[in-house]
């Protein structure tokens, strides 16, 4: 959506490179004539997204908004909505209280107690491992680059030239995925790391 990045930035909201997500909110293009809002949201959940979704419909009317909200969307707007309106709606979604527990497949992260379980089994994570996992879980389904992890987890705005990220990811993966039927932590070669219930991009 032309102009959305600028309108969002003026509200302190950073969009992903493809303008598909802001914070932990997914902006998803939806064609009501092609599929129902329920089917569209189900596909997003099946792909591993567990956060709020704002549907951007290629046609807009009150019935479309009602259908999207009834299906569980966080919000819905027509594709011809102004960037300023969409940015304002994003800001409102971001201000909503976040759930205490994040779930990705059989993984549960309790923000309050900082306890992590998978299939009911407690995972003993070190503070940095927990910080990485929470960061990825809050952006579930999105590929997070090594540079972004260095900036957001280690507070480094430069590349230290070490394999510190890879080492911590390896240790986290061993605790998170070993002994389970399918992995949750996926590596996208040359791009970064993604937490998702399935390995579909």
TORSE-663497 format. One record per residue (C-alpha): x, y, z; residue number from 1; residue in one letter. Coordinates in steps of 0.05 Angstrom, whole numbers, plus 32768, in hexadecimal, padded with zeros to 4 digits. Each point is the difference from the previous one (the first is absolute). Layout:
+------+-------+------+-----+------+
! east ! north !   up ! pos ! code !
+------+-------+------+-----+------+
!    X !     Y !    Z ! NUM !    A !
...
+------+-------+------+-----+------+
This chain:
+------+-------+------+-----+------+
! east ! north !   up ! pos ! code !
+------+-------+------+-----+------+
! 8000 !  8000 ! 8000 !   1 !    X !
! 8021 !  8040 ! 7FE7 !   2 !    X !
! 8011 !  8030 ! 8038 !   3 !    X !
! 7FF3 !  7FD0 ! 8038 !   4 !    X !
! 8049 !  7FFA ! 8016 !   5 !    X !
! 8006 !  804B ! 8009 !   6 !    X !
! 7FBD !  8006 ! 8024 !   7 !    X !
! 8013 !  7FC7 ! 802E !   8 !    X !
! 8045 !  801D ! 800D !   9 !    X !
! 7FE1 !  8042 ! 8016 !  10 !    X !
! 7FDD !  7FD9 ! 8036 !  11 !    X !
! 803F !  7FDC ! 8015 !  12 !    X !
! 7FEB !  7FBF ! 7FDE !  13 !    X !
! 8035 !  7FDA ! 7FD8 !  14 !    X !
! 7FE6 !  7FD4 ! 7FC8 !  15 !    X !
! 8025 !  7FC3 ! 7FE7 !  16 !    X !
! 8024 !  8004 ! 7FBD !  17 !    X !
! 7FC3 !  7FEA ! 7FD9 !  18 !    X !
! 7FD0 !  8029 ! 802B !  19 !    X !
! 7FDD !  7FC0 ! 8014 !  20 !    X !
! 8008 !  8007 ! 804B !  21 !    X !
! 8006 !  8035 ! 8035 !  22 !    X !
! 8019 !  7FEA ! 8044 !  23 !    X !
! 7FD9 !  7FC0 ! 800A !  24 !    X !
! 7FC6 !  8013 ! 7FD1 !  25 !    X !
! 7FF8 !  7FE0 ! 7FBC !  26 !    X !
! 7FE3 !  8029 ! 7FC6 !  27 !    X !
! 7FE2 !  7FCE ! 7FD0 !  28 !    X !
! 7FE1 !  800E ! 7FBC !  29 !    X !
! 7FBC !  7FDF ! 7FFB !  30 !    X !
! 7FD1 !  7FF8 ! 7FC5 !  31 !    X !
! 7FB9 !  7FF4 ! 801C !  32 !    X !
! 7FE9 !  7FE8 ! 7FBC !  33 !    X !
! 8035 !  7FC9 ! 7FFF !  34 !    X !
! 7FFB !  7FE4 ! 8047 !  35 !    X !
! 7FDE !  800D ! 8043 !  36 !    X !
! 8022 !  8026 ! 8037 !  37 !    X !
! 7FFE !  7FC1 ! 802A !  38 !    X !
! 8025 !  7FD8 ! 7FCC !  39 !    X !
! 8033 !  8037 ! 7FF6 !  40 !    X !
! 800F !  8006 ! 804A !  41 !    X !
! 8003 !  7FB5 ! 8008 !  42 !    X !
! 8036 !  7FFE ! 7FCA !  43 !    X !
! 8028 !  8035 ! 8026 !  44 !    X !
! 7FFB !  7FD7 ! 8041 !  45 !    X !
! 8014 !  7FC0 ! 7FDC !  46 !    X !
! 803E !  8024 ! 7FE6 !  47 !    X !
! 8013 !  800E ! 8048 !  48 !    X !
! 7FE6 !  8046 ! 800C !  49 !    X !
! 7FE1 !  8008 ! 8046 !  50 !    X !
! 7FFD !  804B ! 8008 !  51 !    X !
! 7FCB !  8033 ! 7FEB !  52 !    X !
! 7FEE !  8006 ! 7FB7 !  53 !    X !
! 7FE8 !  803D ! 7FDB !  54 !    X !
! 7FDE !  7FED ! 7FBF !  55 !    X !
! 8008 !  802E ! 7FC5 !  56 !    X !
! 7FC5 !  7FF1 ! 7FD1 !  57 !    X !
! 8001 !  800E ! 7FB6 !  58 !    X !
! 7FB8 !  8018 ! 8007 !  59 !    X !
! 7FE4 !  8023 ! 803C !  60 !    X !
! 7FBC !  8007 ! 8020 !  61 !    X !
! 7FE1 !  7FF7 ! 8045 !  62 !    X !
! 7FEF !  7FB7 ! 7FF3 !  63 !    X !
! 8049 !  7FF2 ! 7FF1 !  64 !    X !
! 8017 !  801E ! 8041 !  65 !    X !
! 7FCB !  7FDA ! 8027 !  66 !    X !
! 8014 !  7FBE ! 7FDF !  67 !    X !
! 804A !  800C ! 8010 !  68 !    X !
! 7FF4 !  8013 ! 8048 !  69 !    X !
! 7FD0 !  7FC5 ! 800B !  70 !    X !
! 8035 !  7FD2 ! 7FE4 !  71 !    X !
! 8033 !  8017 ! 8033 !  72 !    X !
! 8027 !  8036 ! 7FDC !  73 !    X !
! 801C !  8037 ! 802B !  74 !    X !
! 7FE7 !  8033 ! 7FCE !  75 !    X !
! 7FF0 !  8008 ! 7FB6 !  76 !    X !
! 8005 !  8038 ! 7FCE !  77 !    X !
! 7FF4 !  8008 ! 7FB5 !  78 !    X !
! 803C !  8004 ! 7FD3 !  79 !    X !
! 7FEF !  8048 ! 7FEF !  80 !    X !
! 8002 !  8017 ! 8049 !  81 !    X !
! 8030 !  8039 ! 800B !  82 !    X !
! 8045 !  7FEF ! 801C !  83 !    X !
! 7FF2 !  802E ! 803B !  84 !    X !
! 7FC2 !  7FD8 ! 8012 !  85 !    X !
! 8024 !  7FBD ! 7FFB !  86 !    X !
! 803A !  801A ! 802A !  87 !    X !
! 7FCF !  8019 ! 8035 !  88 !    X !
! 7FDD !  7FBD ! 8002 !  89 !    X !
! 8044 !  7FDD ! 8006 !  90 !    X !
! 8012 !  802D ! 803A !  91 !    X !
! 7FBE !  7FEE ! 8022 !  92 !    X !
! 800D !  7FB6 ! 7FF7 !  93 !    X !
! 8046 !  8007 ! 801C !  94 !    X !
! 7FE5 !  8023 ! 803E !  95 !    X !
! 7FD2 !  7FC5 ! 8010 !  96 !    X !
! 8019 !  7FD5 ! 803B !  97 !    X !
! 8028 !  7FC5 ! 7FE8 !  98 !    X !
! 7FEF !  7FBA ! 8019 !  99 !    X !
! 8028 !  7FE7 ! 803B ! 100 !    X !
! 800E !  7FBE ! 7FDC ! 101 !    X !
! 8019 !  7FFB ! 7FB9 ! 102 !    X !
! 7FF1 !  7FBE ! 7FDD ! 103 !    X !
! 8022 !  7FE6 ! 7FC1 ! 104 !    X !
! 7FE9 !  7FBA ! 7FF2 ! 105 !    X !
! 800E !  7FD7 ! 803F ! 106 !    X !
! 802F !  8036 ! 801B ! 107 !    X !
! 7FE7 !  802D ! 8039 ! 108 !    X !
! 8026 !  803D ! 8019 ! 109 !    X !
! 7FE6 !  8021 ! 8040 ! 110 !    X !
! 8017 !  8048 ! 7FFF ! 111 !    X !
! 7FF0 !  800B ! 804A ! 112 !    X !
! 8023 !  7FC4 ! 801E ! 113 !    X !
! 8033 !  7FFA ! 7FC7 ! 114 !    X !
! 7FF1 !  7FB6 ! 7FFE ! 115 !    X !
! 8004 !  7FDB ! 7FBE ! 116 !    X !
! 7FE1 !  7FBC ! 7FF1 ! 117 !    X !
! 7FFA !  7FD5 ! 7FC2 ! 118 !    X !
! 7FCB !  7FCA ! 7FFE ! 119 !    X !
! 7FFB !  800C ! 804B ! 120 !    X !
! 804A !  7FF3 ! 800B ! 121 !    X !
! 8026 !  8039 ! 8023 ! 122 !    X !
! 803B !  801D ! 7FDA ! 123 !    X !
! 803A !  8019 ! 802A ! 124 !    X !
! 8018 !  803D ! 7FDA ! 125 !    X !
! 8037 !  8031 ! 8011 ! 126 !    X !
! 7FEC !  804A ! 8001 ! 127 !    X !
! 801E !  800E ! 7FBB ! 128 !    X !
! 7FDF !  7FC2 ! 7FE2 ! 129 !    X !
! 7FBD !  8015 ! 801D ! 130 !    X !
! 8009 !  8046 ! 7FE4 ! 131 !    X !
! 800E !  7FE5 ! 7FBA ! 132 !    X !
! 7FC5 !  7FD0 ! 8003 ! 133 !    X !
! 7FD0 !  8036 ! 8019 ! 134 !    X !
! 8019 !  8030 ! 7FCA ! 135 !    X !
! 7FF3 !  7FCC ! 7FCA ! 136 !    X !
! 7FBD !  7FEB ! 801E ! 137 !    X !
! 7FE7 !  8048 ! 8000 ! 138 !    X !
! 800F !  8000 ! 7FB5 ! 139 !    X !
! 7FEA !  7FB9 ! 7FF1 ! 140 !    X !
! 8004 !  7FEC ! 7FB8 ! 141 !    X !
! 8030 !  8039 ! 7FEE ! 142 !    X !
! 8049 !  7FF6 ! 7FEE ! 143 !    X !
! 802B !  8028 ! 8031 ! 144 !    X !
! 8046 !  8011 ! 7FE8 ! 145 !    X !
! 8040 !  7FF6 ! 8026 ! 146 !    X !
! 800A !  804C ! 7FFF ! 147 !    X !
! 7FBB !  800A ! 801F ! 148 !    X !
! 8010 !  7FCF ! 8038 ! 149 !    X !
! 8043 !  8022 ! 800E ! 150 !    X !
! 7FDC !  8043 ! 8004 ! 151 !    X !
! 7FC3 !  7FEB ! 8028 ! 152 !    X !
! 801C !  7FCA ! 802E ! 153 !    X !
! 8049 !  8015 ! 8008 ! 154 !    X !
! 7FF6 !  804A ! 7FF6 ! 155 !    X !
! 8036 !  8002 ! 7FC9 ! 156 !    X !
! 7FF8 !  802E ! 7FC5 ! 157 !    X !
! 803C !  7FE0 ! 7FDD ! 158 !    X !
! 8019 !  7FBB ! 7FEE ! 159 !    X !
! 8032 !  7FE9 ! 8034 ! 160 !    X !
! 801C !  7FCC ! 7FCF ! 161 !    X !
! 7FF1 !  7FC5 ! 802E ! 162 !    X !
! 7FD1 !  7FC5 ! 7FFD ! 163 !    X !
! 7FDD !  8013 ! 8041 ! 164 !    X !
! 7FBA !  7FFF ! 7FE0 ! 165 !    X !
! 800B !  7FBC ! 7FDF ! 166 !    X !
! 8019 !  7FE2 ! 8042 ! 167 !    X !
! 7FC4 !  8018 ! 8027 ! 168 !    X !
! 7FD0 !  7FEA ! 7FC9 ! 169 !    X !
! 8020 !  7FBB ! 8000 ! 170 !    X !
! 7FF8 !  7FFA ! 804B ! 171 !    X !
! 7FB9 !  8018 ! 7FFE ! 172 !    X !
! 7FEE !  7FD0 ! 7FC7 ! 173 !    X !
! 801D !  7FC6 ! 8028 ! 174 !    X !
! 7FD2 !  800F ! 803B ! 175 !    X !
! 7FC4 !  8014 ! 7FD6 ! 176 !    X !
! 7FFE !  7FCB ! 7FCA ! 177 !    X !
! 8028 !  7FC4 ! 8016 ! 178 !    X !
! 7FD4 !  7FC5 ! 8011 ! 179 !    X !
! 7FC2 !  801C ! 7FDF ! 180 !    X !
! 7FDE !  7FE9 ! 7FC0 ! 181 !    X !
! 800C !  8040 ! 7FD8 ! 182 !    X !
! 802A !  803F ! 8007 ! 183 !    X !
! 7FE5 !  8044 ! 8012 ! 184 !    X !
! 8041 !  8027 ! 7FF5 ! 185 !    X !
! 8011 !  8005 ! 7FB6 ! 186 !    X !
! 803E !  801D ! 7FDE ! 187 !    X !
! 7FF8 !  8024 ! 7FBE ! 188 !    X !
! 8045 !  7FFD ! 7FE2 ! 189 !    X !
! 801E !  8044 ! 7FF4 ! 190 !    X !
! 7FC2 !  8022 ! 801E ! 191 !    X !
! 7FF7 !  7FEF ! 8049 ! 192 !    X !
! 7FD4 !  7FD9 ! 802F ! 193 !    X !
! 7FB6 !  7FF3 ! 8005 ! 194 !    X !
! 7FD3 !  7FE2 ! 8036 ! 195 !    X !
! 7FC4 !  7FDC ! 7FE3 ! 196 !    X !
! 7FD6 !  7FC3 ! 800C ! 197 !    X !
! 800E !  7FE9 ! 7FB9 ! 198 !    X !
! 803A !  800A ! 7FD1 ! 199 !    X !
! 7FD6 !  8021 ! 7FCB ! 200 !    X !
! 8019 !  8047 ! 7FF1 ! 201 !    X !
+------+-------+------+-----+------+
